[in-house]
Amino acid sequence: MDAEISKLEQQVEQLVSLFEAERSENRALRTRVAELEGANRRLKAKVDAAAARIDEVLQHLPQVS
């Protein structure tokens, strides 16, 4: 009986350890996702601004008949 309890205790400790490791990794991944989403928003703004400048330049080009 003591051996079974000891084995169960060891399994619970392993499970808790795995849970804590996964929770830590999940936290790190959420932080990384937030950083990448911010970078993505900044890059999209740059692309949108470049597209607007290109459109403006195209509006000023003479029409070819």
PDB file of N, CA, C and O in Angstrom:
ATOM      1  N   MET A   1       0.814  -1.192   0.000  1.00  0.00           N
ATOM      2  CA  MET A   1       0.000   0.000   0.000  1.00  0.00           C
ATOM      3  C   MET A   1       0.864   1.266   0.000  1.00  0.00           C
ATOM      4  O   MET A   1       0.582   2.219  -0.726  1.00  0.00           O
ATOM      5  N   ASP A   2       1.924   1.262   0.826  1.00  0.00           N
ATOM      6  CA  ASP A   2       2.822   2.416   0.859  1.00  0.00           C
ATOM      7  C   ASP A   2       3.493   2.639  -0.485  1.00  0.00           C
ATOM      8  O   ASP A   2       3.701   3.783  -0.890  1.00  0.00           O
ATOM      9  N   ALA A   3       3.829   1.575  -1.173  1.00  0.00           N
ATOM     10  CA  ALA A   3       4.465   1.684  -2.485  1.00  0.00           C
ATOM     11  C   ALA A   3       3.508   2.322  -3.482  1.00  0.00           C
ATOM     12  O   ALA A   3       3.927   3.145  -4.296  1.00  0.00           O
ATOM     13  N   GLU A   4       2.246   1.961  -3.434  1.00  0.00           N
ATOM     14  CA  GLU A   4       1.254   2.537  -4.341  1.00  0.00           C
ATOM     15  C   GLU A   4       1.061   4.018  -4.059  1.00  0.00           C
ATOM     16  O   GLU A   4       0.972   4.826  -4.983  1.00  0.00           O
ATOM     17  N   ILE A   5       0.997   4.367  -2.794  1.00  0.00           N
ATOM     18  CA  ILE A   5       0.841   5.775  -2.419  1.00  0.00           C
ATOM     19  C   ILE A   5       2.071   6.566  -2.835  1.00  0.00           C
ATOM     20  O   ILE A   5       1.958   7.688  -3.331  1.00  0.00           O
ATOM     21  N   SER A   6       3.230   5.986  -2.634  1.00  0.00           N
ATOM     22  CA  SER A   6       4.473   6.646  -3.037  1.00  0.00           C
ATOM     23  C   SER A   6       4.510   6.850  -4.543  1.00  0.00           C
ATOM     24  O   SER A   6       4.908   7.912  -5.022  1.00  0.00           O
ATOM     25  N   LYS A   7       4.097   5.833  -5.289  1.00  0.00           N
ATOM     26  CA  LYS A   7       4.073   5.940  -6.753  1.00  0.00           C
ATOM     27  C   LYS A   7       3.065   6.999  -7.188  1.00  0.00           C
ATOM     28  O   LYS A   7       3.349   7.804  -8.074  1.00  0.00           O
ATOM     29  N   LEU A   8       1.898   6.998  -6.569  1.00  0.00           N
ATOM     30  CA  LEU A   8       0.884   7.992  -6.893  1.00  0.00           C
ATOM     31  C   LEU A   8       1.369   9.400  -6.557  1.00  0.00           C
ATOM     32  O   LEU A   8       1.139  10.338  -7.321  1.00  0.00           O
ATOM     33  N   GLU A   9       2.030   9.543  -5.433  1.00  0.00           N
ATOM     34  CA  GLU A   9       2.586  10.830  -5.037  1.00  0.00           C
ATOM     35  C   GLU A   9       3.612  11.316  -6.057  1.00  0.00           C
ATOM     36  O   GLU A   9       3.637  12.496  -6.406  1.00  0.00           O
ATOM     37  N   GLN A  10       4.443  10.419  -6.523  1.00  0.00           N
ATOM     38  CA  GLN A  10       5.448  10.758  -7.525  1.00  0.00           C
ATOM     39  C   GLN A  10       4.777  11.183  -8.837  1.00  0.00           C
ATOM     40  O   GLN A  10       5.214  12.137  -9.480  1.00  0.00           O
ATOM     41  N   GLN A  11       3.732  10.482  -9.224  1.00  0.00           N
ATOM     42  CA  GLN A  11       3.024  10.830 -10.452  1.00  0.00           C
ATOM     43  C   GLN A  11       2.361  12.204 -10.336  1.00  0.00           C
ATOM     44  O   GLN A  11       2.372  12.991 -11.283  1.00  0.00           O
ATOM     45  N   VAL A  12       1.786  12.481  -9.169  1.00  0.00           N
ATOM     46  CA  VAL A  12       1.166  13.790  -8.953  1.00  0.00           C
ATOM     47  C   VAL A  12       2.227  14.884  -9.016  1.00  0.00           C
ATOM     48  O   VAL A  12       1.986  15.941  -9.599  1.00  0.00           O
ATOM     49  N   GLU A  13       3.378  14.651  -8.433  1.00  0.00           N
ATOM     50  CA  GLU A  13       4.463  15.635  -8.482  1.00  0.00           C
ATOM     51  C   GLU A  13       4.917  15.876  -9.920  1.00  0.00           C
ATOM     52  O   GLU A  13       5.187  17.013 -10.307  1.00  0.00           O
ATOM     53  N   GLN A  14       5.000  14.808 -10.709  1.00  0.00           N
ATOM     54  CA  GLN A  14       5.376  14.956 -12.115  1.00  0.00           C
ATOM     55  C   GLN A  14       4.314  15.755 -12.865  1.00  0.00           C
ATOM     56  O   GLN A  14       4.631  16.618 -13.685  1.00  0.00           O
ATOM     57  N   LEU A  15       3.055  15.456 -12.573  1.00  0.00           N
ATOM     58  CA  LEU A  15       1.967  16.167 -13.233  1.00  0.00           C
ATOM     59  C   LEU A  15       1.983  17.651 -12.888  1.00  0.00           C
ATOM     60  O   LEU A  15       1.799  18.496 -13.765  1.00  0.00           O
ATOM     61  N   VAL A  16       2.197  17.967 -11.637  1.00  0.00           N
ATOM     62  CA  VAL A  16       2.278  19.370 -11.207  1.00  0.00           C
ATOM     63  C   VAL A  16       3.464  20.053 -11.874  1.00  0.00           C
ATOM     64  O   VAL A  16       3.356  21.199 -12.311  1.00  0.00           O
ATOM     65  N   SER A  17       4.576  19.370 -11.954  1.00  0.00           N
ATOM     66  CA  SER A  17       5.763  19.934 -12.596  1.00  0.00           C
ATOM     67  C   SER A  17       5.506  20.207 -14.076  1.00  0.00           C
ATOM     68  O   SER A  17       5.869  21.265 -14.590  1.00  0.00           O
ATOM     69  N   LEU A  18       4.888  19.260 -14.749  1.00  0.00           N
ATOM     70  CA  LEU A  18       4.556  19.456 -16.166  1.00  0.00           C
ATOM     71  C   LEU A  18       3.572  20.607 -16.343  1.00  0.00           C
ATOM     72  O   LEU A  18       3.710  21.417 -17.260  1.00  0.00           O
ATOM     73  N   PHE A  19       2.587  20.674 -15.467  1.00  0.00           N
ATOM     74  CA  PHE A  19       1.607  21.750 -15.538  1.00  0.00           C
ATOM     75  C   PHE A  19       2.280  23.108 -15.399  1.00  0.00           C
ATOM     76  O   PHE A  19       1.996  24.024 -16.171  1.00  0.00           O
ATOM     77  N   GLU A  20       3.166  23.243 -14.424  1.00  0.00           N
ATOM     78  CA  GLU A  20       3.857  24.511 -14.206  1.00  0.00           C
ATOM     79  C   GLU A  20       4.744  24.876 -15.388  1.00  0.00           C
ATOM     80  O   GLU A  20       4.838  26.046 -15.757  1.00  0.00           O
ATOM     81  N   ALA A  21       5.395  23.881 -15.981  1.00  0.00           N
ATOM     82  CA  ALA A  21       6.240  24.139 -17.148  1.00  0.00           C
ATOM     83  C   ALA A  21       5.391  24.596 -18.329  1.00  0.00           C
ATOM     84  O   ALA A  21       5.759  25.531 -19.039  1.00  0.00           O
ATOM     85  N   GLU A  22       4.258  23.936 -18.535  1.00  0.00           N
ATOM     86  CA  GLU A  22       3.376  24.311 -19.644  1.00  0.00           C
ATOM     87  C   GLU A  22       2.774  25.695 -19.425  1.00  0.00           C
ATOM     88  O   GLU A  22       2.635  26.472 -20.370  1.00  0.00           O
ATOM     89  N   ARG A  23       2.420  26.000 -18.190  1.00  0.00           N
ATOM     90  CA  ARG A  23       1.862  27.318 -17.883  1.00  0.00           C
ATOM     91  C   ARG A  23       2.903  28.402 -18.146  1.00  0.00           C
ATOM     92  O   ARG A  23       2.577  29.464 -18.677  1.00  0.00           O
ATOM     93  N   SER A  24       4.143  28.138 -17.779  1.00  0.00           N
ATOM     94  CA  SER A  24       5.218  29.100 -18.017  1.00  0.00           C
ATOM     95  C   SER A  24       5.452  29.294 -19.517  1.00  0.00           C
ATOM     96  O   SER A  24       5.609  30.418 -19.992  1.00  0.00           O
ATOM     97  N   GLU A  25       5.472  28.191 -20.245  1.00  0.00           N
ATOM     98  CA  GLU A  25       5.654  28.286 -21.696  1.00  0.00           C
ATOM     99  C   GLU A  25       4.487  29.031 -22.332  1.00  0.00           C
ATOM    100  O   GLU A  25       4.688  29.842 -23.237  1.00  0.00           O
ATOM    101  N   ASN A  26       3.279  28.765 -21.869  1.00  0.00           N
ATOM    102  CA  ASN A  26       2.094  29.434 -22.399  1.00  0.00           C
ATOM    103  C   ASN A  26       2.183  30.940 -22.164  1.00  0.00           C
ATOM    104  O   ASN A  26       1.851  31.729 -23.049  1.00  0.00           O
ATOM    105  N   ARG A  27       2.627  31.335 -20.986  1.00  0.00           N
ATOM    106  CA  ARG A  27       2.787  32.755 -20.667  1.00  0.00           C
ATOM    107  C   ARG A  27       3.809  33.389 -21.614  1.00  0.00           C
ATOM    108  O   ARG A  27       3.581  34.479 -22.139  1.00  0.00           O
ATOM    109  N   ALA A  28       4.922  32.710 -21.827  1.00  0.00           N
ATOM    110  CA  ALA A  28       5.958  33.231 -22.730  1.00  0.00           C
ATOM    111  C   ALA A  28       5.435  33.335 -24.159  1.00  0.00           C
ATOM    112  O   ALA A  28       5.722  34.303 -24.863  1.00  0.00           O
ATOM    113  N   LEU A  29       4.674  32.344 -24.577  1.00  0.00           N
ATOM    114  CA  LEU A  29       4.126  32.376 -25.937  1.00  0.00           C
ATOM    115  C   LEU A  29       3.102  33.498 -26.103  1.00  0.00           C
ATOM    116  O   LEU A  29       3.051  34.144 -27.150  1.00  0.00           O
ATOM    117  N   ARG A  30       2.298  33.728 -25.085  1.00  0.00           N
ATOM    118  CA  ARG A  30       1.327  34.831 -25.158  1.00  0.00           C
ATOM    119  C   ARG A  30       2.049  36.177 -25.265  1.00  0.00           C
ATOM    120  O   ARG A  30       1.621  37.063 -26.004  1.00  0.00           O
ATOM    121  N   THR A  31       3.133  36.315 -24.530  1.00  0.00           N
ATOM    122  CA  THR A  31       3.926  37.542 -24.609  1.00  0.00           C
ATOM    123  C   THR A  31       4.503  37.704 -26.005  1.00  0.00           C
ATOM    124  O   THR A  31       4.471  38.796 -26.573  1.00  0.00           O
ATOM    125  N   ARG A  32       5.028  36.624 -26.557  1.00  0.00           N
ATOM    126  CA  ARG A  32       5.617  36.672 -27.899  1.00  0.00           C
ATOM    127  C   ARG A  32       4.555  37.000 -28.956  1.00  0.00           C
ATOM    128  O   ARG A  32       4.809  37.771 -29.882  1.00  0.00           O
ATOM    129  N   VAL A  33       3.377  36.415 -28.811  1.00  0.00           N
ATOM    130  CA  VAL A  33       2.287  36.707 -29.749  1.00  0.00           C
ATOM    131  C   VAL A  33       1.936  38.188 -29.685  1.00  0.00           C
ATOM    132  O   VAL A  33       1.747  38.823 -30.722  1.00  0.00           O
ATOM    133  N   ALA A  34       1.847  38.741 -28.487  1.00  0.00           N
ATOM    134  CA  ALA A  34       1.527  40.164 -28.338  1.00  0.00           C
ATOM    135  C   ALA A  34       2.600  41.030 -29.000  1.00  0.00           C
ATOM    136  O   ALA A  34       2.281  42.019 -29.659  1.00  0.00           O
ATOM    137  N   GLU A  35       3.867  40.660 -28.826  1.00  0.00           N
ATOM    138  CA  GLU A  35       4.958  41.408 -29.461  1.00  0.00           C
ATOM    139  C   GLU A  35       4.850  41.338 -30.983  1.00  0.00           C
ATOM    140  O   GLU A  35       5.006  42.348 -31.669  1.00  0.00           O
ATOM    141  N   LEU A  36       4.586  40.155 -31.500  1.00  0.00           N
ATOM    142  CA  LEU A  36       4.489  39.989 -32.948  1.00  0.00           C
ATOM    143  C   LEU A  36       3.264  40.688 -33.524  1.00  0.00           C
ATOM    144  O   LEU A  36       3.314  41.219 -34.633  1.00  0.00           O
ATOM    145  N   GLU A  37       2.167  40.689 -32.776  1.00  0.00           N
ATOM    146  CA  GLU A  37       0.984  41.414 -33.241  1.00  0.00           C
ATOM    147  C   GLU A  37       1.264  42.913 -33.305  1.00  0.00           C
ATOM    148  O   GLU A  37       0.821  43.591 -34.233  1.00  0.00           O
ATOM    149  N   GLY A  38       1.993  43.426 -32.329  1.00  0.00           N
ATOM    150  CA  GLY A  38       2.373  44.834 -32.353  1.00  0.00           C
ATOM    151  C   GLY A  38       3.262  45.150 -33.543  1.00  0.00           C
ATOM    152  O   GLY A  38       3.072  46.161 -34.219  1.00  0.00           O
ATOM    153  N   ALA A  39       4.231  44.283 -33.795  1.00  0.00           N
ATOM    154  CA  ALA A  39       5.122  44.480 -34.948  1.00  0.00           C
ATOM    155  C   ALA A  39       4.329  44.406 -36.241  1.00  0.00           C
ATOM    156  O   ALA A  39       4.582  45.166 -37.176  1.00  0.00           O
ATOM    157  N   ASN A  40       3.376  43.496 -36.295  1.00  0.00           N
ATOM    158  CA  ASN A  40       2.548  43.354 -37.489  1.00  0.00           C
ATOM    159  C   ASN A  40       1.721  44.618 -37.739  1.00  0.00           C
ATOM    160  O   ASN A  40       1.595  45.065 -38.879  1.00  0.00           O
ATOM    161  N   ARG A  41       1.160  45.192 -36.670  1.00  0.00           N
ATOM    162  CA  ARG A  41       0.395  46.438 -36.822  1.00  0.00           C
ATOM    163  C   ARG A  41       1.282  47.573 -37.326  1.00  0.00           C
ATOM    164  O   ARG A  41       0.877  48.354 -38.187  1.00  0.00           O
ATOM    165  N   ARG A  42       2.501  47.655 -36.779  1.00  0.00           N
ATOM    166  CA  ARG A  42       3.419  48.715 -37.231  1.00  0.00           C
ATOM    167  C   ARG A  42       3.797  48.525 -38.698  1.00  0.00           C
ATOM    168  O   ARG A  42       3.831  49.492 -39.459  1.00  0.00           O
ATOM    169  N   LEU A  43       4.079  47.289 -39.099  1.00  0.00           N
ATOM    170  CA  LEU A  43       4.434  47.034 -40.502  1.00  0.00           C
ATOM    171  C   LEU A  43       3.252  47.304 -41.439  1.00  0.00           C
ATOM    172  O   LEU A  43       3.437  47.826 -42.538  1.00  0.00           O
ATOM    173  N   LYS A  44       2.050  46.951 -41.006  1.00  0.00           N
ATOM    174  CA  LYS A  44       0.865  47.218 -41.825  1.00  0.00           C
ATOM    175  C   LYS A  44       0.678  48.714 -42.022  1.00  0.00           C
ATOM    176  O   LYS A  44       0.324  49.166 -43.110  1.00  0.00           O
ATOM    177  N   ALA A  45       0.917  49.475 -40.966  1.00  0.00           N
ATOM    178  CA  ALA A  45       0.807  50.931 -41.077  1.00  0.00           C
ATOM    179  C   ALA A  45       1.820  51.468 -42.078  1.00  0.00           C
ATOM    180  O   ALA A  45       1.502  52.366 -42.857  1.00  0.00           O
ATOM    181  N   LYS A  46       3.029  50.932 -42.066  1.00  0.00           N
ATOM    182  CA  LYS A  46       4.051  51.363 -43.023  1.00  0.00           C
ATOM    183  C   LYS A  46       3.657  50.998 -44.445  1.00  0.00           C
ATOM    184  O   LYS A  46       3.834  51.800 -45.362  1.00  0.00           O
ATOM    185  N   VAL A  47       3.128  49.801 -44.636  1.00  0.00           N
ATOM    186  CA  VAL A  47       2.703  49.375 -45.970  1.00  0.00           C
ATOM    187  C   VAL A  47       1.549  50.258 -46.456  1.00  0.00           C
ATOM    188  O   VAL A  47       1.531  50.684 -47.611  1.00  0.00           O
ATOM    189  N   ASP A  48       0.593  50.527 -45.573  1.00  0.00           N
ATOM    190  CA  ASP A  48      -0.532  51.387 -45.944  1.00  0.00           C
ATOM    191  C   ASP A  48      -0.053  52.786 -46.322  1.00  0.00           C
ATOM    192  O   ASP A  48      -0.537  53.369 -47.292  1.00  0.00           O
ATOM    193  N   ALA A  49       0.894  53.322 -45.559  1.00  0.00           N
ATOM    194  CA  ALA A  49       1.423  54.653 -45.867  1.00  0.00           C
ATOM    195  C   ALA A  49       2.157  54.641 -47.205  1.00  0.00           C
ATOM    196  O   ALA A  49       2.020  55.580 -47.989  1.00  0.00           O
ATOM    197  N   ALA A  50       2.925  53.604 -47.475  1.00  0.00           N
ATOM    198  CA  ALA A  50       3.644  53.505 -48.748  1.00  0.00           C
ATOM    199  C   ALA A  50       2.657  53.394 -49.905  1.00  0.00           C
ATOM    200  O   ALA A  50       2.852  54.011 -50.952  1.00  0.00           O
ATOM    201  N   ALA A  51       1.603  52.613 -49.718  1.00  0.00           N
ATOM    202  CA  ALA A  51       0.593  52.463 -50.769  1.00  0.00           C
ATOM    203  C   ALA A  51      -0.094  53.804 -51.033  1.00  0.00           C
ATOM    204  O   ALA A  51      -0.365  54.145 -52.185  1.00  0.00           O
ATOM    205  N   ALA A  52      -0.375  54.556 -49.983  1.00  0.00           N
ATOM    206  CA  ALA A  52      -1.003  55.865 -50.158  1.00  0.00           C
ATOM    207  C   ALA A  52      -0.074  56.808 -50.916  1.00  0.00           C
ATOM    208  O   ALA A  52      -0.524  57.557 -51.782  1.00  0.00           O
ATOM    209  N   ARG A  53       1.218  56.776 -50.597  1.00  0.00           N
ATOM    210  CA  ARG A  53       2.177  57.633 -51.317  1.00  0.00           C
ATOM    211  C   ARG A  53       2.261  57.227 -52.790  1.00  0.00           C
ATOM    212  O   ARG A  53       2.323  58.088 -53.668  1.00  0.00           O
ATOM    213  N   ILE A  54       2.262  55.938 -53.057  1.00  0.00           N
ATOM    214  CA  ILE A  54       2.300  55.461 -54.449  1.00  0.00           C
ATOM    215  C   ILE A  54       1.057  55.917 -55.194  1.00  0.00           C
ATOM    216  O   ILE A  54       1.147  56.378 -56.332  1.00  0.00           O
ATOM    217  N   ASP A  55      -0.108  55.789 -54.555  1.00  0.00           N
ATOM    218  CA  ASP A  55      -1.349  56.244 -55.191  1.00  0.00           C
ATOM    219  C   ASP A  55      -1.286  57.732 -55.509  1.00  0.00           C
ATOM    220  O   ASP A  55      -1.733  58.162 -56.572  1.00  0.00           O
ATOM    221  N   GLU A  56      -0.734  58.514 -54.590  1.00  0.00           N
ATOM    222  CA  GLU A  56      -0.633  59.948 -54.828  1.00  0.00           C
ATOM    223  C   GLU A  56       0.309  60.249 -55.985  1.00  0.00           C
ATOM    224  O   GLU A  56       0.014  61.105 -56.820  1.00  0.00           O
ATOM    225  N   VAL A  57       1.433  59.557 -56.040  1.00  0.00           N
ATOM    226  CA  VAL A  57       2.372  59.754 -57.147  1.00  0.00           C
ATOM    227  C   VAL A  57       1.696  59.371 -58.465  1.00  0.00           C
ATOM    228  O   VAL A  57       1.843  60.079 -59.462  1.00  0.00           O
ATOM    229  N   LEU A  58       0.972  58.279 -58.478  1.00  0.00           N
ATOM    230  CA  LEU A  58       0.289  57.852 -59.704  1.00  0.00           C
ATOM    231  C   LEU A  58      -0.749  58.865 -60.155  1.00  0.00           C
ATOM    232  O   LEU A  58      -0.960  59.043 -61.355  1.00  0.00           O
ATOM    233  N   GLN A  59      -1.403  59.534 -59.207  1.00  0.00           N
ATOM    234  CA  GLN A  59      -2.399  60.560 -59.561  1.00  0.00           C
ATOM    235  C   GLN A  59      -1.758  61.763 -60.258  1.00  0.00           C
ATOM    236  O   GLN A  59      -2.408  62.452 -61.044  1.00  0.00           O
ATOM    237  N   HIS A  60      -0.483  62.007 -59.964  1.00  0.00           N
ATOM    238  CA  HIS A  60       0.199  63.158 -60.542  1.00  0.00           C
ATOM    239  C   HIS A  60       0.880  62.853 -61.866  1.00  0.00           C
ATOM    240  O   HIS A  60       1.372  63.763 -62.534  1.00  0.00           O
ATOM    241  N   LEU A  61       0.913  61.597 -62.249  1.00  0.00           N
ATOM    242  CA  LEU A  61       1.524  61.244 -63.540  1.00  0.00           C
ATOM    243  C   LEU A  61       0.594  61.654 -64.666  1.00  0.00           C
ATOM    244  O   LEU A  61      -0.626  61.553 -64.539  1.00  0.00           O
ATOM    245  N   PRO A  62       1.167  62.114 -65.764  1.00  0.00           N
ATOM    246  CA  PRO A  62       0.315  62.517 -66.881  1.00  0.00           C
ATOM    247  C   PRO A  62      -0.377  61.298 -67.499  1.00  0.00           C
ATOM    248  O   PRO A  62       0.170  60.196 -67.543  1.00  0.00           O
ATOM    249  N   GLN A  63      -1.598  61.543 -67.972  1.00  0.00           N
ATOM    250  CA  GLN A  63      -2.356  60.487 -68.638  1.00  0.00           C
ATOM    251  C   GLN A  63      -1.797  60.271 -70.038  1.00  0.00           C
ATOM    252  O   GLN A  63      -1.493  61.228 -70.750  1.00  0.00           O
ATOM    253  N   VAL A  64      -1.667  59.024 -70.421  1.00  0.00           N
ATOM    254  CA  VAL A  64      -1.182  58.691 -71.764  1.00  0.00           C
ATOM    255  C   VAL A  64      -2.401  58.399 -72.627  1.00  0.00           C
ATOM    256  O   VAL A  64      -3.233  57.564 -72.274  1.00  0.00           O
ATOM    257  N   SER A  65      -2.507  59.105 -73.784  1.00  0.00           N
ATOM    258  CA  SER A  65      -3.657  58.890 -74.665  1.00  0.00           C
ATOM    259  C   SER A  65      -3.294  58.067 -75.852  1.00  0.00           C
ATOM    260  O   SER A  65      -4.147  57.791 -76.696  1.00  0.00           O
TER     261      SER A  65
END
